[in-house]
Amino acid sequence: MEPPPHRHNAGRIARYAALPLLCVAPLAFALDTAIDGVEGEVKANIEAYLQNIEATEYTPERLASEIKRRSGEAMRVYGYYEPDISVTVDTKGTPAQPKDRPGQQDDKKPGGKKSVRIKVAPGEQVRIETLAIHLEGDARNDPPFRRAVEAFPLAQGDPLRHAPWDTLSSRLSAKALERGYFDWRFAQQRMEVRPYRQSARLYLDFDSGPRYRFGEVVISGSHIQPDRLEAIRTFAPGEPYLARSIAEYNQRLAETGWFGSVTVRPRLDSAQELAITPASQGQSWWHQATGSTAAKTQQLARSALGSAMQLHRRRNTRLPIDAVVTPAKRHQFEAGVGYATDVGPRLRFSWDQPWINRYGHSLNHDLYLSGPEQRFSGVYEVPLANPLRDSYRLQYGIKNRDDGDTNSLEGTVELARRWQFDNDWVQSVYLRTTYEDFTQGGESEKVLIYYPGIQWTRTRTREQRFPVWGDRQQLSLEYSDTAWGSDAQFFRLTGDTQWIRTLGEKNRFVGGLGVGAIETDDFAMIPPSLRFFAGGDNSVRGYSYESLAPRNDKGKLRGGQQMVTASAEYQRNVTGNWWGAAFVDTGDAFDSWAPDDLKTGAGLGVRWVSPVGPVRFDVAHPFDDDDDSWRIHFSIGPEF
């Protein structure tokens, strides 16, 4: 169904504003309609045109006239210009007697409930006799414009429909702004309809003018070295203008974390800015493209600027780009409180310094406190040629853990080189030094190990708070040798993958698989941080946190040399932000790749999509536990 051509924007707003009223239309508008003679989209469009008539404000005669007028307008956009429409109004119930309005000539007062029957003889449909569409200017050889014209669905001899014609005009003007044709105009845009001959002539001459190119980039307000910002620029001076490149550069500047606000826009003449700003919009076109905010600009009709723009066309089509930024706060603090059945109450405090010098170096610290574990860590990052993709990282931290059979004090320093590729994979090559004083299952050791490693990770999600689609993969390889002074020799591999997919709007599937292995001749020298354990909220539900692993002669957990876990979960939306879940998990940690059996748990759960992220509550039953009990799992946060 199509709104009247002169109401495209106002009508859209009016329809949204009227939604609450439409829900009670039979009471508010007191109009029942029955339409005969047309079907499908034509009938639906007539109904749309009539849906906001306040029948109680009309006498039967005036109501019939208004319905006939609106029905004719609704049919015209489908090429029916001379329909025969008859309207019968049947007043039901006791007429209301509102107070006469000044100047009312009709002695009959508006009635109450009204029933309307509309009989339509659509007549012959207007057909296209002449169709002339021409491109002028540089757009004539620009493929997106040619494709837009070639995709126009109407041809000579076809029934006239207004919507494709209006869509083509909007598409050409939108592409002009997207692709840098700022002097564009319609040299001719006419629809000549001759109802008495059932014919229409359509003429459209689109003159794009020259295509502008990127000029120099002027950055103001920045505290970072200019070459750092130039390295992430998505265009070069002299390249053809693309609005998408402006938006991407705006986004990249924001992603650095160096700036509190970012606005990137072309430097247009005032007449051009006014001409390309739609009068019905509250923001300028470049702010919509980049997502930044700005005060409203005075609006002028394009028709009032048409001739002036012809005189005002610039000879120089190099378009300077202005980037206005403000520094981000140098010190940013954040505190959070949470709870999970694995660790109980937990507290986190972070202190981030997104920039500490003009080269864009950053320094972040994190303090985590829970009953079984306390840790403090820091990351010093040095961006390289491409600040968003390449960097050196110095990471350090200290962690204390006291959880059942594990007691450990660990200190770590790591130097890493990081690359991020176009396919979203992130590669890190690192050298790590770890000192750990631990007691595992009653056996104590102190080890100092040096080991290089390489890691590949990729995380993709849609809708961060509660992803409807996403996946995460991770693979790490590490090696340590006594030849360079380490107290332990080993080769360690870990890998995991998780997936989120949805079917329709109410069915969500979550799956995961994790593996790990460490090869060593002296397992006693491997610290707990490198051994494998399974069980818990994010592993095998139904079993307590890291309770699945080989045990020593005393029955205490020793940790395993291998591990495998798998999980499958189905979620169903119940209402609003509430989802039900059914799941099954399996896995174990062991000392050989041929475990007798894997430990399995299954259960039901509830998911609440809260403002701070998903809240998960699960009740799981362990099928391979001697106690044959049920276990509750509670946690806050997304799956990955």
N, C-alpha and C positions, 0 to 999 in steps of 0.2 A: 504494500500500500504506500502511496506517495502523498506527501503534504503539498499544499499549493506552492507554486514556484516562488511567490513573494514572501513566503513565511518559513523558509528552510530553517533559519536559526531560531527565530522567535518561537516558531511552532514547536521545535524540539524542547526548548525550555518550558514552554507551556504544558507540553504533555507530561514531562516529569513532575512539574508542580501540581498537575491535576490528578496524579495517581491516587492520592487518598480519596479524592472525590469520586473517581471512577469506581472505586470499590463499593460505593453506595449509590451508584448511578440511578437505579430504579426509584430510590426515595428522593434523591436530590433533584433529578431532572424529570422524573415522572413521565418518561417517554418510552413506549414499547414500539419497535419498528419491525415490519415484515417487508422484505424486498423481493419482488418477482421480476423475472425477465433477464437477469444477469447473474453470473456465478463467478466463483474464483476470486482473483485479485481485484477485479472491478467492483464486485459486490463488497469485498472487504474494505476497499478504499472509500466507498460511499458510507459504510458504517463508521469508519474512522472520522470522516468529515462531520458526521451527525452526532458523535458521541458526547460532545460538550454543549449541546443545545439545552438551555434551561427552559423546558417546555412550559413551565408555570408562568413564565414572563411573556408568553405570546397568546393572543387570541387564536382560535382555530384557523382563521383565514390567513393571518400573518404567519403562523407556524407553517402552514402548507406552502406559502410563498418562499419562506426561508429554506425549507427542506428541498424544494425544487431547485433553488439557486445553488445550494451547496452540492446537491447530487450532480448537477450539471458540471460544476467545477471538478468534482472528483472523477468524472468520466472523461473529461477533456484531456487529462494527462495520459490517457490510453488511446487517444485518437478519436474519441466519439464526441464530435462537436455539435451534432444536431439530433440528440436523443429526444424521444417523446416521453415525457415524464408526467405521470398523474399521481397526485397525492390525496389520500383520503384520511381525514382526521376524525377519530371517534373519541369523544370526551366521555370519561367514565367517572363515576362518583359525584360528590357534591362540589360544584365549582367554588373555588376560593374567591373572596371579594376583597382584593387589596385596595388600598386607598388610591384614588385616581391620581395619575401623574400629570403635572402641568402640561398642557398642550395636547393631551390625548384626544384624538378625534373619534376613535371607535367606541361605540356605546357598549360593546360586548367586553366583559372583563375576562382576564386570563382564567382558564379553567384549572382543574385539578389533574388527576391522572389521565394521560392521553395515550391512545393507541393509534399508530400510524401505519397505513399500508401504502407502499410505494410500488407502482407498476411502471416498468421501464421497457420501452421499445428502443434499443440502442441505435438503430439505424446503421447506415453504412459507415465503416471506419475510414478515417482519412489516411491516405497512403502517400508515401514520399515520391514526389515527382522529380525533384532536383536535389542532389546532395553534392555540395562542393566544399571540401575541406582542404585548406592549403596551409603549409608551414613556410614562413619566411624567416630570414636571419640565420644565425649560426645553428639554431635548433633544427634546421632543415636536414642537416647531416648528422644529427645526434641520435643514436639508436633508440634511447628510451622514448623520445618524442615520436619517432616513426612507429615504434611498436604500439604506442598509445593510440595513434590514428588507425593503424592496421587492426587493432583489437576492437574498434568501434563496431557494435553488433548490428547496426541498421544499414540497409542498402536501398537503392532506388527500387520502388515497388513494394517495399515492406510497409506494414501498418506503422503509423507514427506513434512513438512513445517519447514522452518528455524526459524521463529519467536518464536514459543513456546519453541524450544530448547535453543535459546539465552536467552529468558526470564527466563527460569528455572535457568540457570547459574547465571544470574544477581541477581535473587531472593535469591538464596542460599548464594552468597557472601555478599549481603546486610544484610541478617539476621545474618550472622556471625558477622558482625561489630556491629549490633544493640544489639546482645545478648552476646557479650563478648568472641567470639571465635577468638582471635587475631592471632592465629597460623594456621589458616585455609589454605588449598591449594586444588587444583584439582590434585589428584594423577593420574587421567586419564580423559581426555576430548577429545573425538574423534568422528568425523562424517565421516564414510567411505561410499562413494557413488560409486556404480558400474552401470554407465548408461547403459552399454551393457546388464546388467541383470535386469535393472529397479529395483534395490534393494539398500537399505542403512542399515548400521549397526551403531547404536548409543551407545557409551560407555561413562559413566560419573561416576567417583568415587570421591566423595567429602569427604575429610578428614578434619574434623573441629579441631582436636586437643582438648585439655582440655578447659573447660569453665572457664573463669576467674571470680573471685569474688571481691567484693568491699573490699578494704583495708582501712587504716586510711585516714582521711580527714585532709589535711593541709591547713589552711586558712592564707593567707598573705595579709598584707595591711589593715586589718580591725581595726577600732576604737571602735567596739562594742564588748561587752562581748561574749566570745565564746559560752556559753550555750544558748544565744539568737539565734545564727545561727544554732546550733545543733538541736534546737527545730523544725525548719522548714525543716530539712533535709529529703529527700524522700527515703532514703535507710539507712541500717545499715551495718557496717563492717561484712563481712562473707556472705552476701546475694549474689546470682548470679548477675553478672553485667547486667545492662540494660541501653542502651543509653538514653532511654526515661526518666529514673530517673535522669540522669545527666542534661538533658535539663530542667526538672521540677525544680530541685534544683537551677539551674541558673536563671530560671524565678522567683522563689520565692525570691531569694536574691535581684533581681532587684525590685520586687514589694514592698519591705519594704520601699523604698525611701531613705535608708541610704547610698546608694553607687552611685557614678557617673559612674562607669563601673564595670562589673562583667564578669569573665571568669572562667568556671568550666570545667576541662578536666581530663581524666585519665593520669597517668604518665607512658607513654610507653617508651620502649627502642627506640633509634633512628632508628634501622633497622626496627622495627615494624611500626613506624610512616611513614617511607618512603614506606613501602610495602603496607599499607592500604590507602594511599593517591592516588586517581585516577589521572593519569597523565594529564587528560583533564580539571581538575577543578582548579580554582584559589584559593580556600580555602581548608584548611585541613578539614577532615570529622567532627572533633569534633566542629569546629567553625560553620559549617553548622548546626549541631544539636542544638547548643546553641544560635545561632544568634549573637555571638560575632565576632569581627574582629581581624585579625592578619596578619602579613606579610606572603608572599608566602614562601612555603617550597620547597627545591630542590626536583625535581621529578625523580624517577628511575623506570624503567620498572619492573613489577612483575617477569617477567621471569628471570631477572638478579639477583633477590634476592631469588628465589625459593630454591635453594640448601643451600644457606647461612642461610635461616630461619630454615631449619631443624636442623642445628647445633646450632642455637641460641635460641631454645625454652627454655623458662624459667621454672625452676623447681618450683618456688614459683608462684602460680597463684593468690595470693592476690595482687590486683592492687591498689596502692595508688592513691588518688584523690586530685588534686591541685585546690584550689579555690583562685584566685587572684582578689582582689577588691581594689577600690580606694574610699575614702570618698566623699560623695556628698557635694556640697557647703552648708555651714552651714546656710547661709542667702540667700533666693531666693525671688525675687520681681517680681511682674507682675501687669500690668495696662491694662485696657480695656475700650473702649468706645462703647456704643450701643444706640439703639433706639427702642422703642415699643410704640404703640398707647396707651397702658394702662397707662404708666408712663412718656412718652416723652423721651428726652435724658437722658442717665444714664452713670455714671462713676463708675468703680470698681477698687480698688487697694488692692492687697494682699501681705502679708509678711509671708512667710512660713519658718519655721526652722525644717527641717525633722529630725534632731537629735540635742539634746542639751546636752546630756551626754552619757557615755559609756553604759547605759542601754537602749538606743534607744528611750527615751522619745522625744516627738515632741511638737511644739507649733506653731500654725498658727493663723494669724489675717486677718480680712477682713473688708474693708471699702466700703460701697455702698452708692452712692449719686444719687438721682433723685428728680424731682420737688415735688412729693407728699410724698416721703419717704426717710429717711436717717438712716443708721444703721451702728453700729460698733460691731463686734463680734470676739470672740476668742475661741480656742479649745486647751486644754492641754490634750495629750493622753499618757497613761501609758500602754505599751504592757505587756501582761501577758505570760503564759507558751508558748502559740503559738502566736507569735507576729502578724501574719497575720489574725488570727481569733478571738482572745480574747484580750480585753483591757478594761481599765477604761477611762472614758472621763469626763473632767471638762469643761463645756461650759458656756460662759458668754457673755452678750451683752447688748447694749442699742439701742433703736429704737425710732425715732420720726416720726410721721405720721400726715400729714395735708392734707386731701383729701375730699373736699365737706363737708358732714355731719359728718365726723369723724376727731377728733383731739385727738391724744394720745401720751403720753410719757411713754415708757415701759422699765423696766430694768429686766433682767432675769439671774438667775444662775441655772445650772443644773448639777447634778452628775449622770453619767450613767455607766452601765455595759453592754458590747456588746459582742455578740457571733455570729460567722458566721459558718453555717453548710455546710456539703458536698453538699447539694441540692441547694446551693446558697441563701438560706433564711438567713436573718440577724435579730437577736432578740436583742432588747435593753430594759432594765429595768432601769427606771430613777426616780429621785426625783427632782422636779422643784420648784423653788421659783420665783414668779413674782410680781413685784410692778408696777401698772399702774395707771397713772393720766390721765383720759380721759373725753372727752365730745362727746357723741354720740346722734345725732339728737336733740341737745340743752339740753340734760340731762347729768350732770356732776357727777363724782364719783372718789374716790381714793380707790384702793383696794390692799391688800397684801394677796396673796394666796399661799398655799403650797399644792402640789398635786403630788402623785406618778402616774406613767403610765408605760405601756408596749407597744411596737411597733414591728411589724413584717413587713419586706420589702424584696422584691426581684426584681432585675433588670437584664434582660438578653437582649443582643443585638448582632447583627452581623453587622460588618462594622460601626464603631462608627460615622463617619461623616454623613452618610445618611443610616440608618439601613434598610436592606431589610427584616429583621425578628427581632422581639423583643417583649418583654412584660414587664410590671412593675405592681406589686401589693403592696398595703400598707394597713395595718390595725392597728389602734391605739385605746387604751382604757385608759382613765384618770379619776381620782376621787379626789375630794376635799371635806373636811368636816370641819365645824366650831369647831368640837371637838378638833382638834389639832392646833387651832389658825387662821385658814383661815377666811377671811372675806366673803367667798361665799362657798356654798355647791352645788356640781353638780357631775353628771356622764356624760362623753363626749365620743362619739364614732365617728371616721372618717374612711372611707375606700374608696379606688379607685383602678381601674385597667385600664390599657391601653394596646392595642395590635397593632402590625404592622405585616402584612403578605403581600406577593407578589404572583402574579399569572403570570408565565412567566417572561420576563425581563422588561415589560413595564407597568404592572398593579400593583399598590400598594394600600393597604387598611389600614386605620387607624381608630381605634375605641376606645371608652373610656366610663367608667361609674364611677360616684362618688356619695357617700352618706355621710351624716353627721347628727348627732343629739346630743343634750345636754338636759339633764333632770335636772331641778332645780326649787326650790320654789320661788326664788328671781332673776328673769332675769335681773333686773336693776343693780345687783351687778356683772354681768358677763361682763368682759372687751371686747372691740371690737375685740381683738386678738383671742377670743374664740367664738365669734358669727359667724354666717354664712351669706355670701353674694355670689351672682352669677353674671355672666356677664363679658365679656372681651375677650381678645385674646385667653386665654387658658380655657375658660369656655363656655359661650353661646355667640357666635359671632352674631353681629347685635345689641348688647346692650353694653353700655359703661361699663367701669371697675367697678365691684361690685355695679351695680345700681339696681340689682334685689334682693329685700328683703322687708319685711314688713315695713310700715311707721307708724309714730305716728300721733296724732291728728293734728299736724302742717304740715303734709305732708313730714316730713324729715325721712330719712332712720334710722331705729332702729336696723336692723339686725334680723335674724331669728333663731329659735331654731332647725330647721331641714333644710336639703338641699338635693337635688338630681339633678344631671346633667348627660347628655348622649350626645355622639357625634359619628357620622359616616361620614367618608370621603373616597372618591375614587380619586386616583391620576393616571394620565396617562402620560407616558413619551412622550414628543413631539419631542425633538431632543437633543442629548448630555446631558447636565446637567440641562435641562429645563423640567419641569413637569407642567401639568395643573391639577387643583383640583376642585371637586364639593363636597359640604358638607352640612350637616344639623345638627344643635345643638338644644338641648332642655333642660330645667331645670328651677329651681327657688329655692329661700330660703323662708321658711314659718314657721308658728307657730304650725301647726298640720300636721299629716301624711295623711291628705285628702285634698290636695290643689284643688281648683276649676279647675284650668288648669295650665299647664306648659307653660312657655314662649319659643317660638320656633323661630329660625333664620336659614336661608339657604343662600347659595351664591356660588360664583365661585372664584377661586384663582390661583396664579402662584407660583411655587416653583423653586428656583434656588439653586443648590448645589454648593455653593461657597467654596473656600479653607478653610474658617473659619467655615463652617457649613451651613445648609439650611437657606435661606432667604425666608420668607413667606409673601406674599402680598395677602390679601383677600378683597373682596367686599361682604358684607353680608346685607341681608334684614330682619328686625325684623317683624314677622307676628303679634305680639301682642303689638305693640307700637302705641300710638295714633298719633304720627307724621308720621307714615308710610314712614320713610325715609330709606336711605341706609347708611351704616357705613363702613369705611375702617379700616382694621386691618393689621398692619405691625409688624413683629418681626423677630429676628435672633436667631437661635439655634435649636437643634433637639427637637422632640416632648417630649422626656424624657431622 
